[in-house]
């Protein structure tokens, strides 16, 4: 039994099929944690793949077909708990114009389950704004480059700050802040994560106040806590952004975890 499986369109991918993809970056993906063969926010993952495919390729695979291929890969992997990444790409590759009836293809990769770092984290503010931020696209060098530079400078990761000075997101994370009473989501051009959307809708059901506002490094002292979140975890405490310290706010972190866990698990 192995947790590592790579399938293309619902069957084991061959070396010949994977070779050209190793040098291509025109693709998008979604990442999820599978627990007991089930996923939180599956509807959000399917919507992400569908919407991004329409944006990049002009058409999308049917949700039921995608779901079947996700389930096939998860079952082939064996363990009930695992990480899963689904990547949609154009079979004609990049630097080309696809035919009008070309349909996207789907790679599904599985690996060991993960719950992310323990934290708290220190983030280096980096001036950067992603192209097509609403699409979780592949082949983006800035995310890994910023992470490695941040670690080299004594931080754990990086937080992106747009040209207007607004904090938007992390390298592979969404950011959420706490003002002592409400969850504060930053306003900027960024990718809206599936975990972020799960937490938002469950906080709403729990009656927890939420608001959106522009967040800057200079405005951080007015806030009472911050976290990063992604498919690994709904909240890892951030105790510093740049030179600005932030309270770890364990009750805030606990609130986000409770909201996430309130989301029902859906079978693939």
matplotlib code that plots the C-alpha trace (Angstrom):
import matplotlib.pyplot as plt

x = [0.0, 1.3, 0.0, 1.7, -0.4, -0.4, -3.3, -4.2, -7.9, -8.7, -6.0, -2.3, -0.2, 2.7, 6.2, 5.4, 2.3, 4.1, 7.3, 6.0, 4.1, 7.4, 8.4, 4.9, 3.3, 0.0, -2.2, -4.2, -4.9, -6.6, -5.2, -7.2, -6.9, -8.9, -10.0, -11.7, -12.2, -14.1, -13.3, -14.5, -15.6, -15.7, -18.2, -15.6, -12.8, -15.0, -16.1, -12.5, -11.5, -14.5, -14.1, -10.4, -10.7, -13.2, -10.8, -7.7, -9.1, -12.5, -14.2, -14.3, -14.6, -18.0, -18.0, -19.2, -16.3, -13.8, -15.3, -15.0, -11.3, -10.6, -12.3, -10.5, -7.1, -7.9, -9.0, -5.9, -3.7, -5.1, -5.0, -8.3, -6.3, -4.1, -3.3, -4.6, -3.8, -5.9, -4.2, -6.1, -4.1, -4.3, -3.1, -1.7, 0.7, 1.8, 3.0, 0.3, -3.3, -5.6, -8.3, -11.9, -13.0, -10.0, -11.0, -8.8, -7.2, -6.8, -3.8, -4.5, -1.6, -1.9, 0.6, 0.7, -1.8, -0.6, -1.8, 0.7, 3.3, 2.6, 3.6, 3.6, 5.1, 7.1, 6.3, 8.5, 6.5, 7.3, 6.0, 4.3, 1.0, 0.2, -1.0, -4.6, -4.7, -8.2, -6.7, -4.6, -2.2, 0.9, 4.5, 4.7, 8.3, 7.7, 6.0, 9.0, 11.5, 9.8, 9.6, 13.3, 14.4, 12.2, 13.7, 17.2, 16.4, 15.3, 11.5, 9.3, 7.6, 6.5, 3.4, 2.6, 2.0, 0.6, 1.9, -0.7, 0.7, -2.2, -1.4, -3.0, -2.0, 1.0, 3.0, 0.7, -1.7, -4.6, -4.3, -7.0, -6.8, -8.6, -9.7, -10.8, -14.4, -14.5, -12.6, -11.0, -10.4, -7.9, -9.1, -6.7, -6.3, -5.7, -6.7, -9.8, -8.9, -11.2, -10.4, -11.0, -14.4, -15.3, -14.3, -16.3, -19.5, -19.2, -18.4, -21.5, -23.6, -22.1, -23.0, -19.4, -18.9, -16.7, -15.7, -13.4, -10.9, -7.6, -4.8, -1.4, 1.8, 1.4, -2.1, -1.1, -0.7, -4.5, -5.2, -5.3, -4.1, -3.4, -3.2, -2.4, -4.7, -4.7, -5.7, -3.5, -5.0, -7.7, -5.3, -1.7, -0.8, 1.3, 3.3, 5.1, 4.9, 8.2, 9.2, 5.6, 4.7, 1.2, -0.5, -0.8, -4.5, -5.1, -8.9, -8.9, -7.0, -9.4, -12.4, -11.2, -10.5, -14.0, -15.6, -13.6, -14.5, -18.2, -18.1, -19.5, -17.2, -18.4, -17.5, -15.5]
y = [0.0, 3.5, 7.0, 8.1, 7.8, 9.9, 9.4, 11.1, 11.2, 8.5, 6.0, 5.5, 8.1, 6.8, 8.3, 9.2, 11.1, 12.9, 13.8, 16.8, 18.1, 18.3, 21.3, 23.0, 25.5, 26.5, 24.8, 25.3, 23.2, 22.6, 20.9, 19.2, 16.9, 13.7, 12.2, 8.9, 9.1, 12.4, 16.1, 19.4, 21.9, 19.6, 21.8, 24.7, 22.6, 21.6, 25.2, 26.3, 23.8, 24.6, 28.4, 28.4, 26.0, 28.3, 31.3, 29.5, 27.1, 28.4, 25.3, 22.9, 19.2, 18.1, 18.1, 14.5, 13.3, 15.2, 13.8, 10.3, 10.8, 12.2, 9.2, 6.7, 8.2, 8.3, 4.6, 3.6, 5.2, 3.1, 5.1, 6.7, 9.9, 11.5, 14.7, 15.1, 17.6, 17.9, 19.8, 20.8, 21.5, 21.9, 18.9, 21.1, 22.6, 26.2, 28.8, 27.5, 28.3, 25.4, 24.2, 25.3, 21.8, 20.9, 19.7, 20.1, 17.0, 16.3, 15.0, 13.8, 13.2, 11.8, 11.9, 11.6, 13.5, 16.8, 19.3, 22.0, 23.6, 24.2, 27.9, 30.6, 32.0, 35.1, 36.5, 38.8, 41.4, 41.3, 43.7, 41.4, 41.0, 37.8, 37.8, 36.4, 36.2, 34.6, 31.5, 29.0, 28.6, 26.4, 27.3, 30.5, 31.0, 34.0, 31.9, 29.6, 32.4, 34.6, 31.7, 30.9, 34.5, 35.0, 31.9, 33.1, 36.4, 34.7, 34.4, 31.4, 32.5, 35.6, 37.8, 39.6, 43.4, 45.0, 48.2, 50.2, 48.8, 46.4, 43.0, 40.4, 36.8, 34.5, 32.4, 29.5, 30.8, 33.1, 35.5, 36.3, 38.8, 39.3, 42.7, 41.2, 40.8, 40.1, 38.2, 40.6, 39.4, 41.6, 43.5, 43.2, 41.3, 37.7, 34.1, 33.2, 29.8, 26.9, 26.7, 30.4, 30.0, 27.0, 29.0, 32.1, 30.2, 28.3, 31.5, 33.0, 30.0, 30.3, 34.0, 35.2, 38.8, 39.1, 42.1, 43.0, 45.9, 47.0, 45.8, 47.4, 46.7, 50.1, 49.2, 45.9, 47.2, 47.9, 44.2, 41.5, 38.5, 36.9, 33.5, 31.8, 29.1, 26.8, 23.2, 21.9, 23.9, 26.5, 28.5, 28.7, 31.7, 34.5, 36.3, 38.8, 40.4, 42.2, 44.0, 44.3, 41.8, 40.4, 38.6, 34.8, 34.9, 31.2, 31.8, 33.2, 30.2, 27.9, 29.6, 29.1, 25.5, 25.0, 26.7, 24.5, 21.3, 22.3, 21.9, 18.5, 16.0, 15.0, 11.7, 11.9]
z = [0.0, -0.9, -0.5, -3.7, -6.8, -10.0, -12.4, -15.7, -16.5, -14.0, -14.8, -13.9, -15.7, -17.8, -18.1, -21.7, -20.6, -17.8, -19.6, -21.6, -18.5, -16.5, -18.6, -18.9, -16.5, -18.1, -15.6, -12.4, -9.4, -6.1, -3.1, -0.4, 2.7, 2.5, 5.8, 5.9, 2.2, 2.6, 2.1, 3.6, 1.1, -1.9, -3.6, -3.4, -4.8, -7.8, -8.3, -8.2, -10.9, -13.0, -12.9, -13.4, -16.4, -18.0, -17.5, -18.8, -21.3, -22.3, -21.1, -18.1, -17.3, -15.9, -12.1, -11.9, -14.1, -12.0, -8.8, -10.2, -11.0, -7.5, -5.9, -8.2, -7.3, -3.6, -3.6, -5.6, -3.0, -0.2, 3.1, 4.1, 5.1, 2.6, 0.7, -2.8, -5.6, -8.8, -11.7, -14.8, -17.9, -21.7, -23.6, -26.3, -23.8, -23.3, -25.9, -28.2, -29.1, -28.3, -30.7, -30.1, -29.0, -27.0, -23.5, -20.4, -18.9, -15.2, -13.2, -9.7, -7.3, -3.8, -0.9, 2.9, 5.0, 6.4, 9.0, 8.4, 10.8, 14.5, 14.5, 15.6, 12.4, 11.6, 8.1, 6.0, 4.1, 0.4, -2.2, -4.8, -6.6, -8.4, -12.0, -12.3, -8.5, -8.6, -10.3, -8.4, -11.2, -11.5, -12.3, -10.2, -9.2, -6.9, -4.2, -3.6, -4.2, -1.6, 0.9, 0.5, 0.8, 3.9, 5.6, 4.7, 6.4, 9.6, 9.0, 8.5, 5.4, 3.5, 3.3, 0.1, 0.1, -3.0, -4.6, -2.6, 0.7, 1.4, 2.9, 0.6, 1.2, 2.0, -0.4, -0.2, 2.5, 3.1, 6.0, 8.6, 11.4, 14.7, 16.2, 19.5, 18.5, 14.7, 12.1, 9.7, 6.1, 4.1, 1.1, -1.9, -5.1, -4.0, -4.3, -2.2, -0.7, -0.2, 3.5, 3.8, 2.2, 4.5, 7.5, 6.3, 5.9, 9.1, 11.1, 9.6, 10.7, 14.2, 14.3, 14.6, 13.3, 10.1, 8.1, 5.3, 5.4, 3.9, 6.2, 6.1, 8.0, 9.7, 10.8, 12.4, 15.9, 15.9, 15.5, 18.2, 16.3, 12.9, 11.3, 8.0, 6.6, 3.6, 2.7, 5.5, 8.3, 9.2, 11.3, 12.4, 14.6, 13.2, 15.9, 13.7, 10.3, 9.5, 12.7, 14.0, 16.8, 17.0, 19.9, 19.3, 20.3, 21.0, 21.4, 17.8, 16.5, 18.4, 16.9, 13.4, 14.0, 15.5, 12.5, 10.1, 11.9, 11.8, 8.0, 7.1, 5.4, 1.9, 0.3, -2.9]

ax = plt.figure().add_subplot(projection="3d")
ax.plot(x, y, z, "-o")
ax.set_aspect("equal")
plt.show()
